[in-house]
C-alpha cells in the first residue's frame, strides 16, 4: 500500500476535522489564520526538498487569452449569482462593508491575497497536486478530491454555506492551477471571488466580524 494514501487521509481528512472540533470546543476562531501559515510552512519545506517539484509553478504567469476570456466571463456570471445570494441570505449585511466600513473593506482587498489566499493555495493546490497527482492518477479525480479537501478545510466555520462555497470554489481554483500551471493565477482568481463574497454580505459565513471602528 502506498503510504501517501494514509498521508492524504490524515492531513486532509483527520487534521481539519480535529482542528474544527478544537475551534468549536474552545472558541479559538482567531487561530484559523495562523494555522494556515503553519500548513504553508510545512508545504514549503516538503516542496523545497522534493527534487521533482518545478519551482516555476509558484511565480509563473502564462498569457493565455482563451483562459482569460473564459475566466472573465465565469467571474462576471458567478459574481452576479453571489450578489444575488448575498441579498437573499443576508439582506441586512448586503453591501454593508463598503457602505459602513470602507476602510476595512479596502484593507481586506490588500491583505487577503497575501495573508490568507497565498498559504491556502500553497497547501491545497501546489502541495496537494505535487503529492497526490500520481496517486489519484486522473485530473478529474484530483480536482474532485482536492475540492473536497478544501471544503473540509473550512469545517471550522461550522456552517453549510461555508462548506458549499469553499468546495465549489476549491474545484474551480484547483482546476485553474492545473490548467494554467500557475499558482499566481489561482491566487488572483481565489482573491477576486473572496472579495466578492465579502462585499455581497456572504462573508459572515467565512470570516470573522471586522473591528467596529476600523
C-alpha positions as CSV (number, residue, x, y, z in Angstrom):
1,X,0.0,0.0,0.0
2,X,1.3,3.5,-0.9
3,X,1.6,5.4,2.4
4,X,0.6,8.5,0.6
5,X,-3.0,7.3,0.9
6,X,-2.6,7.4,4.7
7,X,-0.9,10.7,4.5
8,X,-3.8,12.1,2.4
9,X,-6.3,10.8,4.9
10,X,-4.5,12.2,7.9
11,X,-3.5,15.6,6.5
12,X,-6.7,16.4,4.6
13,X,-9.3,14.4,6.5
14,X,-8.4,13.8,10.1
15,X,-6.5,17.0,10.7
16,X,-9.1,19.5,9.5
17,X,-11.9,17.7,11.4
18,X,-9.8,17.6,14.6
19,X,-9.0,21.3,14.2
20,X,-12.6,22.2,13.6
21,X,-13.6,20.4,16.8
22,X,-11.0,22.2,18.8
23,X,-12.0,25.6,17.3
24,X,-15.6,25.0,18.2
25,X,-14.9,23.5,21.7
26,X,-12.5,26.3,22.8
27,X,-13.8,29.1,20.5
28,X,-10.4,30.0,19.1
29,X,-11.5,31.3,15.8
30,X,-8.6,33.7,15.7
31,X,-6.2,30.8,15.3
32,X,-7.5,29.9,11.9
33,X,-5.2,32.3,10.0
34,X,-2.0,31.3,12.0
35,X,-2.9,27.6,11.3
36,X,-2.9,28.4,7.6
37,X,0.7,29.6,7.8
38,X,1.8,26.6,9.7
39,X,0.4,24.4,6.9
40,X,2.1,26.7,4.3
41,X,5.4,26.3,6.1
42,X,5.1,22.5,6.1
43,X,4.2,22.6,2.4
44,X,7.2,24.9,1.6
45,X,9.6,22.6,3.4
46,X,8.3,19.5,1.8
47,X,8.2,21.0,-1.7
48,X,11.7,22.6,-1.2
49,X,13.1,19.1,-0.5
50,X,11.4,17.5,-3.5
51,X,13.7,17.5,-6.5
52,X,10.9,16.8,-8.9
53,X,9.0,19.9,-7.9
54,X,9.1,22.7,-10.5
55,X,9.5,25.9,-8.6
56,X,8.5,28.0,-11.5
57,X,4.9,26.9,-10.7
58,X,5.0,29.4,-7.8
59,X,5.6,32.5,-9.9
60,X,4.8,31.6,-13.5
61,X,2.1,33.8,-15.1
62,X,1.3,32.4,-18.5
63,X,-0.5,34.5,-21.0
64,X,-3.5,32.5,-22.3
65,X,-6.1,34.7,-23.9
66,X,-8.6,31.8,-24.2
67,X,-8.4,31.0,-20.5
68,X,-8.5,34.7,-19.6
69,X,-11.7,35.3,-21.6
70,X,-13.3,32.2,-20.1
71,X,-12.3,33.1,-16.6
72,X,-13.6,36.7,-17.0
73,X,-17.0,35.5,-18.3
74,X,-17.2,33.0,-15.5
75,X,-16.3,35.6,-12.9
76,X,-18.9,38.0,-14.2
77,X,-21.6,35.4,-14.2
78,X,-20.8,34.0,-10.8
79,X,-20.4,37.4,-9.2
80,X,-24.0,38.2,-10.2
81,X,-25.0,35.0,-8.6
82,X,-23.0,35.7,-5.4
83,X,-24.5,39.2,-5.1
84,X,-28.0,37.7,-5.5
85,X,-27.3,35.1,-2.8
86,X,-25.9,37.8,-0.5
87,X,-29.1,39.8,-1.0
88,X,-31.2,36.8,-0.3
89,X,-29.3,35.1,2.5
90,X,-28.1,38.2,4.4
91,X,-30.2,41.2,3.4
92,X,-29.1,43.3,6.4
93,X,-25.4,42.7,5.5
94,X,-25.7,43.2,1.8
95,X,-23.0,45.7,0.7
96,X,-22.7,46.6,4.4
97,X,-18.9,46.7,4.5
98,X,-18.3,49.1,1.5
99,X,-21.1,51.3,2.9
100,X,-20.3,51.2,6.7
101,X,-16.7,50.0,6.9
102,X,-15.0,51.1,3.7
103,X,-11.5,51.2,5.2
104,X,-11.7,47.6,6.4
105,X,-13.2,46.7,3.0
106,X,-10.3,48.2,1.1
107,X,-7.8,46.8,3.7
108,X,-9.2,43.3,3.1
109,X,-8.7,43.7,-0.6
110,X,-5.0,44.4,0.0
111,X,-4.1,41.8,2.7
112,X,-6.4,38.9,1.9
113,X,-4.4,37.6,-1.1
114,X,-1.2,37.6,1.0
115,X,-2.3,36.6,4.4
116,X,-5.0,34.1,3.6
117,X,-5.1,33.1,-0.1
118,X,-1.4,32.5,-0.7
119,X,-1.0,29.9,2.1
120,X,-4.2,28.2,1.1
121,X,-3.0,28.0,-2.5
122,X,0.3,26.6,-1.4
123,X,-1.3,23.9,0.8
124,X,-4.5,22.9,-1.0
125,X,-3.3,23.3,-4.6
126,X,0.5,23.3,-5.1
127,X,1.3,20.8,-2.3
128,X,-1.8,18.7,-2.9
129,X,-1.1,18.4,-6.6
130,X,2.6,17.6,-6.2
131,X,2.0,14.9,-3.6
132,X,-1.1,13.2,-4.9
133,X,-1.4,13.8,-8.7
134,X,0.3,10.5,-9.4
135,X,-1.6,8.7,-6.6
136,X,-5.0,9.7,-7.9
137,X,-4.0,9.4,-11.5
138,X,-6.8,11.2,-13.2
139,X,-7.1,15.0,-13.4
140,X,-10.8,15.0,-12.7
141,X,-10.3,12.7,-9.7
142,X,-7.5,15.1,-8.5
143,X,-9.8,18.1,-8.8
144,X,-12.7,16.3,-7.1
145,X,-10.7,15.0,-4.1
146,X,-8.8,18.3,-3.9
147,X,-12.1,20.3,-3.8
148,X,-13.5,18.0,-1.1
149,X,-10.3,18.5,0.9
150,X,-10.6,22.3,0.5
151,X,-14.2,22.3,1.6
152,X,-13.4,20.1,4.6
153,X,-10.7,22.6,5.5
154,X,-13.4,25.2,6.1
155,X,-15.3,22.9,8.5
156,X,-14.0,25.1,11.3
157,X,-16.6,27.8,10.3
158,X,-19.4,25.3,11.1
159,X,-22.0,26.2,8.6
160,X,-23.3,24.7,5.4
161,X,-22.8,27.7,3.1
162,X,-19.1,27.8,4.0
163,X,-18.7,24.2,3.1
164,X,-20.6,24.6,-0.1
165,X,-18.9,27.7,-1.3
166,X,-15.4,26.5,-0.4
167,X,-15.9,23.1,-2.1
168,X,-17.2,24.6,-5.3
169,X,-14.6,27.3,-5.3
170,X,-11.9,24.8,-4.4
171,X,-12.8,22.8,-7.6
172,X,-12.6,26.0,-9.7
173,X,-9.4,27.3,-8.2
174,X,-7.7,23.9,-8.4
175,X,-8.7,23.4,-12.0
176,X,-7.2,26.8,-12.8
177,X,-3.9,25.8,-11.1
178,X,-3.7,22.6,-13.0
179,X,-4.8,24.0,-16.4
180,X,-2.5,27.1,-16.3
181,X,0.3,25.6,-14.2
182,X,0.3,28.9,-12.3
183,X,-0.1,29.4,-8.6
184,X,-0.3,33.1,-9.1
185,X,-3.3,32.9,-11.4
186,X,-5.1,30.6,-8.9
187,X,-4.3,33.2,-6.1
188,X,-5.7,36.0,-8.2
189,X,-8.9,34.1,-9.0
190,X,-9.4,33.0,-5.4
191,X,-8.8,36.5,-4.1
192,X,-11.3,38.0,-6.6
193,X,-14.1,35.7,-5.6
194,X,-13.3,36.1,-1.9
195,X,-13.6,39.9,-2.3
196,X,-17.0,39.5,-4.0
197,X,-18.2,37.1,-1.3
198,X,-17.2,39.6,1.4
199,X,-18.8,42.6,-0.5
200,X,-22.0,40.7,-1.1
201,X,-22.6,40.0,2.6
202,X,-21.7,36.4,2.4
203,X,-18.6,37.0,4.4
204,X,-20.4,36.2,7.7
205,X,-20.2,32.5,6.7
206,X,-16.5,32.6,6.1
207,X,-14.9,35.4,8.0
208,X,-14.9,36.9,11.5
209,X,-16.6,40.2,12.0
210,X,-14.4,43.3,11.3
211,X,-13.3,45.6,14.1
212,X,-16.1,48.0,15.0
213,X,-14.1,51.2,14.5
214,X,-11.9,50.3,11.6
